[in-house]
């Protein structure tokens, strides 16, 4: 019985600590001037709000020709795929960081989150599970 619970804890812990992949797409000129800082904002939000270790966090910043939210340019779209986690606290943290660093208001940010299975993520040439 104890072996079963120990195994379940190990699987839960392993799933909750691995593989976030985030993509930030934007046409916002201030964000595009410093994509490294934008990546850092997303990285740090994932680390603090999803509890992921640095070594597993991947962030991609992509320049877009045009992104509109409510027909307004200079917007940001962030997609996150992770094994475990929730969007609410992460979205709040990303929006705060983008507002502070680049003056991007939260109404110009759209985020999505997909909770993936370990069989759907690969790193170092193999899937997580």
Beta strands, then each sheet from edge to edge (+ up, - down):
strand 1: 21-26
strand 2: 58-63
strand 3: 76-82
strand 4: 109-115
strand 5: 122-123
strand 6: 126-127
sheet 1: 2+ 1+ 3- 4-
sheet 2: 5+ 6-
end
